[in-house]
């Protein structure tokens, strides 16, 4: 708690020192901070959720109720590396500012509390309600470490718990487990959704390298309906943390079901990654759309081409008048998650994102963008237009704006067959590079000189995406930067890359490099802590 207090106090001091009005293209409600060296290795982000202390991984049990977003997460409260899993808990009014709550679910004689989901049972189909409060039903995987040590195959089972105080506390169901293990070693991560078309609950469950579909009327009694995934999509590792949502195709009345399916290893750029499938659901069986009928191991249907967006799922019970599909992922990768250079805490979540389904010709595509609520945290804005780039060109410096906690957006028109490079640099030698090669139509991030990189051989490399889907002659870029992370949204979220990095000093400058091009509509928005 002492470290946490010091960190919060330093954040408060930074905000109090914020922003002077030196330029007529900058709008401010504070004073500009001095850019100082990173004097510690904490790297804690300013506006992404991190646990107060110790280990965190997958987001779990996310639901919205009475104006509050609930985030549960895999948590080991006794150490900063993976250990006996609990469900941590945090709440927010806007998905940006989070307040950590007491632990929601703890291990017991049946095992650790692995990943799962939660739903608001508004019609009390479970019978757990008291007539006054809609019960919240959490479904999770029991992981029996003794059974695993003994070499059994059925050490993971599915269980439920219910809450009558809007998720503050849970009571584990006496009839657990509600789904026994049929003899599959990796049998976990239940995600429940309401299927209004067929008036039932549907649950998707990861089972080795496929997804199992279960249905229920009461959230207690589950029946296996079908299986999906054999020889479809990427299979470089175990499938984990699925999600299943019905989405309207943007600009149409067409509706499709989308299966979001994480796997590890086997991600597009190695280690952890999240692919998705688009199709139809008849109440029992998910059928891949014809446009994806030949989907093989090497495909381009990934929610994020970076290495650090994993196990993400959507919030349940979003009001119909809101209508958004809201998503959050774990901002790390199992290749190095236990070794990243933070001590007080380990791991952050991505920024909350809105998911949309689009269709170009016969191709369906999932796009994602930061939630609109992030804009409400802007405390200063720097704008500039018609910036000519030829060779290496300085775009913004710390004397003008603090880029270490910011959203940078801009556009490039009339793309030519050349490379478009961008760099974020610190006072020292730290350089994080990203960009777009119009010759290959691929985006990239290069961490190789970004700061601390030698803690794992899989960290600190240059990675790239699949070829750009958009054939537009212009390019839109949005970069969300928060001390130790960058989330890149290209072409309004058609291609996304998320990466963590660990600069030894605070980021100070933003520059561009290329043969000759022009940056338009540059906007840098500082996000408050």
C-alpha positions in Angstrom: 0.0 0.0 0.0 3.0 2.3 0.6 4.2 1.9 -3.0 0.6 2.5 -4.2 0.4 5.7 -2.1 3.7 7.0 -3.5 2.6 6.3 -7.0 -0.8 7.9 -6.6 0.8 10.9 -5.0 3.3 11.3 -7.8 0.4 11.1 -10.3 -1.4 13.8 -8.4 1.7 16.0 -8.4 2.1 15.5 -12.2 -1.5 16.5 -12.8 -1.1 19.5 -10.5 1.9 20.7 -12.5 0.1 20.3 -15.9 0.4 22.4 -19.0 1.1 26.0 -19.9 -0.4 27.7 -23.0 2.7 28.3 -25.1 1.1 27.8 -28.5 -2.0 29.2 -30.1 -2.9 25.7 -31.4 -3.0 24.2 -28.0 -6.0 24.1 -25.6 -5.3 23.5 -22.0 -6.9 23.5 -18.5 -3.6 23.2 -16.6 0.1 23.5 -16.8 2.7 21.6 -18.8 4.7 19.0 -16.8 8.4 18.7 -16.9 9.6 15.5 -18.5 11.8 13.7 -16.0 13.7 10.4 -16.0 11.9 7.3 -14.9 13.4 6.9 -11.5 11.9 3.5 -10.8 10.9 0.4 -12.7 7.2 0.5 -11.8 6.0 1.6 -15.2 2.4 1.7 -14.0 0.0 3.1 -16.6 -2.1 6.2 -15.9 -5.5 5.2 -17.4 -5.4 1.5 -18.0 -6.6 -0.9 -15.2 -3.9 -2.5 -13.2 -4.2 -4.4 -9.9 -3.2 -2.5 -6.8 -0.5 -5.2 -6.3 0.6 -8.6 -7.5 -0.5 -10.8 -10.4 -3.3 -10.4 -12.9 -4.3 -12.1 -16.1 -7.6 -12.8 -18.0 -10.6 -10.5 -17.6 -13.5 -12.5 -16.2 -17.2 -12.1 -15.5 -17.7 -8.7 -17.0 -21.3 -7.3 -16.7 -23.0 -3.9 -16.5 -25.7 -3.2 -13.9 -27.3 -0.1 -12.5 -24.8 2.3 -14.0 -21.7 0.3 -13.0 -19.3 -1.7 -15.1 -18.0 -4.8 -13.3 -14.6 -6.2 -14.2 -13.4 -9.5 -12.6 -10.0 -10.9 -13.3 -7.6 -13.7 -12.7 -5.6 -12.7 -9.7 -3.0 -14.1 -7.4 -3.0 -11.8 -4.4 0.1 -13.3 -2.7 2.7 -12.9 -5.5 3.6 -11.1 -8.7 3.8 -14.2 -10.8 1.0 -16.7 -11.7 -0.2 -18.7 -8.7 -3.4 -20.1 -7.2 -6.1 -18.2 -9.1 -8.8 -16.0 -7.5 -11.3 -13.7 -9.0 -10.2 -10.1 -8.4 -12.9 -7.4 -8.8 -13.0 -3.8 -9.9 -15.8 -1.4 -10.8 -16.2 1.7 -12.9 -18.8 4.2 -14.1 -17.2 4.7 -17.5 -14.7 1.8 -18.2 -11.7 4.2 -17.8 -11.5 5.1 -14.1 -11.5 1.9 -12.0 -11.9 1.2 -8.3 -10.5 -2.1 -7.0 -12.9 -4.1 -4.8 -12.4 -7.0 -2.4 -11.7 -10.4 -3.9 -14.9 -11.9 -5.3 -14.1 -15.7 -5.4 -11.4 -17.6 -3.6 -10.1 -21.2 -4.1 -11.6 -23.9 -2.0 -11.4 -27.7 -1.6 -12.6 -28.2 -5.2 -9.7 -26.1 -6.7 -8.5 -22.8 -8.0 -11.0 -20.3 -9.6 -10.1 -20.2 -13.3 -11.6 -17.9 -15.9 -15.3 -17.6 -16.7 -18.1 -15.1 -17.1 -21.1 -13.6 -15.4 -24.7 -12.7 -16.5 -27.5 -10.7 -14.9 -30.5 -13.2 -14.6 -33.2 -10.5 -15.0 -36.0 -13.1 -15.3 -34.7 -15.2 -12.4 -34.5 -18.3 -14.6 -32.0 -19.8 -12.1 -34.4 -19.4 -9.1 -31.6 -17.8 -7.0 -33.4 -14.5 -6.9 -35.1 -13.2 -3.8 -37.9 -11.3 -5.5 -36.2 -8.0 -5.0 -32.8 -8.2 -6.7 -31.9 -9.8 -10.0 -29.3 -12.4 -9.3 -25.9 -12.2 -10.9 -24.7 -15.7 -12.0 -21.0 -16.3 -12.3 -19.8 -19.4 -14.1 -16.1 -20.4 -13.7 -13.7 -23.3 -14.1 -12.6 -25.2 -11.0 -9.0 -26.3 -11.5 -8.0 -29.1 -9.2 -4.2 -28.9 -8.8 -3.9 -32.2 -7.0 -5.7 -34.0 -9.9 -3.4 -32.3 -12.3 -0.3 -33.4 -10.3 -1.6 -37.0 -10.3 -1.9 -37.0 -14.0 -5.7 -37.1 -14.2 -7.4 -35.7 -17.3 -10.6 -34.5 -15.6 -9.1 -32.0 -13.2 -11.1 -29.1 -14.7 -14.9 -28.8 -14.2 -17.4 -26.0 -14.5 -19.2 -24.4 -11.5 -21.4 -21.5 -10.7 -21.9 -18.9 -7.9 -24.6 -16.3 -7.4 -24.8 -12.8 -6.1 -27.8 -11.0 -4.7 -26.0 -7.7 -4.0 -25.0 -6.8 -7.6 -21.7 -8.6 -7.6 -20.3 -7.5 -4.3 -20.3 -11.0 -2.8 -21.0 -14.5 -4.2 -22.3 -17.7 -2.9 -21.1 -20.9 -4.5 -23.8 -23.3 -5.7 -24.1 -26.4 -3.5 -24.7 -28.5 -6.6 -21.3 -27.7 -8.1 -19.9 -28.8 -10.5 -22.7 -28.2 -12.9 -20.6 -29.7 -15.8 -18.4 -32.7 -15.2 -15.2 -33.2 -17.3 -15.5 -35.9 -20.0 -11.8 -36.6 -19.9 -10.3 -33.5 -21.6 -7.2 -31.9 -19.9 -7.9 -28.4 -21.2 -11.6 -27.9 -20.4 -12.2 -24.4 -19.3 -13.3 -20.7 -19.5 -17.1 -20.8 -19.8 -18.7 -17.7 -21.4 -22.4 -17.3 -21.2 -24.6 -15.3 -23.5 -28.4 -14.9 -23.8 -29.8 -16.3 -27.0 -33.1 -14.3 -27.4 -33.9 -15.9 -30.7 -34.2 -19.4 -29.2 -35.1 -18.2 -25.7 -32.2 -19.9 -24.0 -28.8 -19.5 -22.4 -25.8 -20.5 -24.5 -22.4 -21.2 -23.1 -19.2 -21.6 -25.1 -16.4 -23.5 -23.5 -12.8 -24.2 -24.6 -11.9 -27.8 -24.9 -8.4 -28.6 -26.0 -8.3 -27.1 -29.6 -12.0 -26.6 -30.2 -15.1 -24.9 -28.8 -18.0 -26.7 -27.1 -21.5 -25.2 -27.2 -23.9 -25.9 -24.3 -27.4 -24.7 -23.8 -29.6 -24.2 -20.6 -32.9 -22.9 -19.5 -31.9 -22.2 -15.8 -28.1 -21.7 -15.8 -27.8 -24.8 -13.6 -28.6 -27.7 -15.9 -26.5 -27.7 -19.1 -26.6 -29.9 -22.2 -23.9 -30.3 -24.8 -25.3 -29.0 -28.1 -22.4 -29.1 -30.5 -18.7 -28.7 -31.1 -16.8 -26.4 -33.4 -13.2 -25.9 -34.6 -11.6 -29.1 -35.7 -9.3 -28.3 -38.6 -10.7 -24.7 -38.8 -8.6 -21.7 -38.0 -5.3 -21.5 -36.1 -4.4 -24.5 -34.0 -0.8 -23.8 -32.8 -1.8 -24.2 -29.2 -4.7 -24.6 -26.7 -7.9 -22.7 -27.4 -8.9 -20.5 -24.4 -11.4 -17.9 -23.3 -14.1 -17.9 -26.0 -16.9 -15.4 -26.4 -20.0 -15.7 -28.5 -22.1 -12.7 -29.6 -24.7 -11.8 -32.1 -23.8 -8.7 -34.1 -25.6 -6.5 -36.6 -23.5 -5.9 -39.8 -22.8 -2.2 -39.9 -25.1 -0.2 -42.3 -27.5 -3.2 -42.8 -30.2 -5.2 -41.0 -28.2 -8.4 -41.4 -27.2 -10.2 -38.2 -24.4 -12.7 -37.7 -23.0 -14.7 -34.8 -19.3 -14.1 -34.0 -17.2 -16.6 -32.1 -14.2 -14.9 -30.5 -11.5 -17.5 -29.7 -8.2 -17.0 -28.0 -5.4 -19.5 -28.3 -1.9 -20.0 -26.8 0.5 -20.4 -28.4 -0.3 -19.9 -32.0 -1.0 -16.1 -32.2 -0.3 -14.3 -35.5 3.0 -13.0 -34.2 3.8 -15.8 -31.7 2.6 -16.8 -28.3 -0.9 -15.6 -27.3 -3.5 -14.3 -29.8 -7.2 -14.0 -30.4 -8.9 -15.0 -33.7 -12.5 -14.8 -34.6 -15.1 -16.6 -36.7 -18.3 -15.3 -38.4 -21.3 -17.5 -39.1 -24.8 -18.5 -38.1 -26.3 -20.3 -35.1 -29.5 -22.4 -35.2 -29.8 -22.8 -31.4 -27.5 -25.7 -31.3 -24.8 -25.6 -34.0 -22.6 -22.7 -35.1 -22.0 -22.8 -38.9 -19.1 -20.9 -40.4 -20.1 -18.4 -43.1 -19.4 -19.5 -46.7 -16.9 -16.7 -47.1 -14.8 -18.4 -44.4 -15.5 -22.0 -45.4 -11.9 -22.7 -46.4 -10.4 -21.0 -43.3 -7.1 -22.7 -42.5 -4.3 -22.3 -40.1 -2.8 -19.3 -41.8 -5.6 -16.7 -41.9 -6.1 -13.0 -41.3 -9.1 -13.0 -38.9 -7.4 -11.7 -35.8 -8.9 -9.1 -33.4 -5.4 -7.7 -32.8 -2.1 -8.3 -34.7 0.0 -7.2 -31.8 1.4 -9.6 -29.2 -0.3 -8.0 -26.1 -4.1 -8.4 -26.4 -5.2 -11.8 -25.1 -8.2 -13.5 -23.5 -10.5 -10.6 -24.2 -14.3 -10.9 -23.8 -17.3 -8.6 -23.9 -19.5 -7.1 -21.2 -22.9 -8.7 -20.5 -26.1 -6.9 -19.9 -25.3 -3.7 -21.9 -28.6 -1.8 -22.2 -30.4 -2.1 -25.5 -30.5 1.7 -25.8 -26.6 1.7 -25.6 -26.4 -1.1 -28.1 -22.6 -1.4 -28.2 -20.5 -4.5 -27.9 -17.9 -3.6 -25.4 -14.6 -5.5 -25.1 -11.5 -5.6 -22.9 -8.4 -7.9 -23.1 -5.4 -8.8 -21.0 -2.4 -6.7 -22.2 0.3 -9.2 -22.1 1.5 -12.5 -23.6 2.2 -15.8 -22.0 5.7 -15.9 -23.6 7.0 -13.3 -21.1 4.1 -12.3 -18.8 5.8 -13.7 -15.6 9.1 -11.9 -16.4 8.1 -8.4 -17.3 10.2 -5.8 -15.3 7.5 -4.7 -12.8 7.6 -5.7 -9.2 4.7 -4.2 -7.3 2.1 -5.4 -9.9 2.0 -7.5 -13.0 -0.1 -6.8 -16.1 -2.6 -4.3 -17.3 -5.8 -4.5 -19.2 -6.3 -3.0 -22.7 -8.3 0.1 -23.0 -12.0 -0.7 -23.3 -13.0 -1.0 -26.9 -16.2 -1.0 -29.0 -16.4 -3.9 -31.5 -18.3 -3.6 -34.8 -18.9 -6.1 -37.6 -18.5 -4.8 -41.2 -18.8 -6.4 -44.6 -16.8 -5.5 -47.7 -17.9 -7.5 -50.7 -18.3 -11.0 -49.3 -15.7 -10.4 -46.5 -16.8 -9.9 -42.9 -14.4 -8.1 -40.7 -14.4 -7.2 -37.0 -13.2 -3.7 -36.2 -12.5 -2.2 -32.9 -11.9 1.4 -31.5 -11.4 2.9 -28.1 -14.6 3.6 -26.3 -15.9 7.1 -26.6 -15.7 7.6 -22.8 -11.9 8.0 -23.2 -12.4 11.4 -24.8 -13.9 12.7 -21.5 -10.4 12.3 -19.9 -8.7 14.8 -22.2 -7.0 17.6 -20.2 -5.0 19.2 -23.0 -4.9 19.1 -26.8 -2.3 20.0 -29.3 -3.2 20.3 -33.0 -1.3 20.9 -36.2 -2.0 20.5 -39.9 -0.2 20.2 -43.2 3.1 18.9 -41.7 5.6 18.2 -44.4 7.8 15.2 -43.8 11.0 14.7 -45.7 13.7 12.5 -44.1 13.5 12.5 -40.3 11.1 15.2 -39.1 10.2 16.3 -35.6 6.4 16.4 -35.1 6.0 17.2 -31.4 8.2 17.5 -28.3 7.7 17.5 -24.5 8.0 21.3 -24.5 4.7 21.4 -26.5 2.8 18.4 -25.1 3.2 15.3 -22.9 3.0 12.3 -25.2 3.7 9.7 -22.5 -0.1 9.5 -21.6 -1.8 10.6 -24.8 -3.9 9.7 -27.8 -2.2 10.7 -31.1 -4.3 10.8 -34.2 -3.5 11.9 -37.8 -4.1 11.2 -41.5 -2.0 10.8 -44.5 -3.5 11.3 -48.0 -2.3 10.1 -51.4 -0.3 7.1 -50.3 2.7 6.2 -52.4 4.8 3.1 -52.7 7.1 3.9 -49.8 7.5 3.3 -46.1 5.9 5.6 -43.5 7.9 5.5 -40.2 7.0 7.0 -36.9 9.0 7.1 -33.6 8.4 7.8 -30.0 11.6 8.6 -28.2 12.7 9.3 -24.6 15.3 11.6 -23.1 17.7 8.7 -23.3 18.1 6.0 -26.0 14.6 4.5 -25.9 12.9 4.4 -29.3 9.6 2.8 -30.1 8.9 2.6 -33.8 5.8 1.9 -35.7 4.6 2.5 -39.2 3.2 1.3 -42.6 4.9 -0.1 -45.7 2.7 0.7 -48.6 4.8 -1.6 -50.8 3.7 -4.7 -48.9 0.6 -3.1 -47.4 1.7 -4.2 -43.9 1.8 -2.3 -40.6 4.5 -2.8 -38.0 5.8 -2.1 -34.5 9.5 -2.3 -33.6 10.3 -2.7 -29.9 14.0 -3.6 -30.4 15.3 -0.3 -29.0 12.3 0.6 -26.8 14.0 0.3 -23.4 14.2 -2.8 -21.2 14.0 -5.8 -23.6 16.5 -8.5 -22.5 14.3 -10.2 -19.8 12.9 -12.6 -22.4 14.1 -13.7 -25.9 10.5 -13.3 -27.3 10.3 -9.7 -26.3 11.6 -6.7 -28.1 11.2 -7.7 -31.7 9.8 -6.1 -34.8 6.4 -7.5 -35.8 4.0 -6.9 -38.7 0.4 -7.5 -39.7 -1.4 -9.3 -42.5 -1.8 -7.1 -45.7 -4.1 -4.2 -45.2 -7.7 -4.9 -46.1 -8.5 -1.3 -47.0 -7.6 -0.2 -50.5 -8.1 3.5 -49.7 -5.5 6.0 -50.9 -5.4 7.6 -47.5 -4.4 6.3 -44.1 -5.9 7.1 -40.7 -3.9 6.4 -37.5 -4.8 6.5 -33.9 -2.3 5.6 -31.2 -3.2 5.3 -27.5 -0.1 5.6 -25.4 0.1 5.1 -21.7 3.6 5.0 -20.3 4.3 1.4 -21.0 1.8 0.5 -23.8 0.8 1.5 -27.3 -2.5 0.5 -28.9 -2.6 1.3 -32.6 -5.9 1.6 -34.5 -5.3 1.9 -38.3 -8.1 2.8 -40.8 -10.7 3.4 -38.1 -9.9 0.1 -36.3 -9.8 -2.2 -39.4 -6.2 -3.2 -38.3 -5.2 -3.1 -34.6 -1.9 -3.7 -32.9 -1.3 -3.7 -29.1 2.2 -3.8 -27.6 3.7 -3.2 -24.1 7.2 -1.8 -23.8 9.4 -0.6 -20.9 11.2 2.7 -21.6 14.0 3.5 -19.2 13.0 7.2 -19.3 9.7 8.9 -20.0 8.7 9.3 -23.7 9.5 12.8 -24.9 9.3 13.2 -28.6 7.2 12.1 -31.6 8.8 12.2 -35.0 8.1 10.9 -38.6 10.4 9.7 -41.4 9.9 8.9 -45.1 10.8 10.0 -48.6 8.3 12.8 -48.8 4.7 13.0 -47.5 2.3 15.2 -45.6 0.6 14.6 -42.2 -2.8 16.2 -41.8 -5.2 16.8 -38.9 -2.6 15.9 -36.2 -4.2 15.9 -32.8 -2.4 14.9 -29.5 -4.7 14.6 -26.5 -3.2 14.2 -23.1 -5.2 11.8 -20.9 -5.4 12.6 -17.2 -4.2 10.1 -14.6 
